[in-house]
Amino acid sequence: MLKFLFGSVAGLLLAISTAALAAGAQRVEIEVSGMTCPFCVYGTQKKLSKLPGVDEVAVSLDEKKARLVMKPGAEPDMEAIRQAITSAGFTPGKAIVTPITNGD
């Protein structure tokens, strides 16, 4: 009985992990207007990194963009991303969402 239970739990965990990987991760690139200094970058990055489902955040002062990598299976909440940028004191612009493939 214990062997059956352990096998079922292990199989369930494997199925969940496989489903999450199959869903893949996504990258969001969004323009950010109004940043003028490293403190602007820091504040924006801090706000974006607190959003649910966000795995990585990189904000570029030179490019005036933020790049977010979502956790596998997590859908980007574009309204929340735009709101985080606005609450940091800046203006969100055009956004592009792309899937991340194994080669990325």
HELIX and SHEET records of a PDB file:
HELIX    1   1 LEU A    2  ALA A   23  1                                  22    
HELIX    2   2 PRO A   38  SER A   49  1                                  12    
HELIX    3   3 MET A   78  SER A   87  1                                  10    
SHEET    1   A 4 VAL A  54  SER A  60  0                                        
SHEET    2   A 4 LYS A  65  MET A  70 -1                                        
SHEET    3   A 4 GLN A  26  SER A  33 -1                                        
SHEET    4   A 4 THR A  91  PRO A  99 -1                                        
END                                                                             
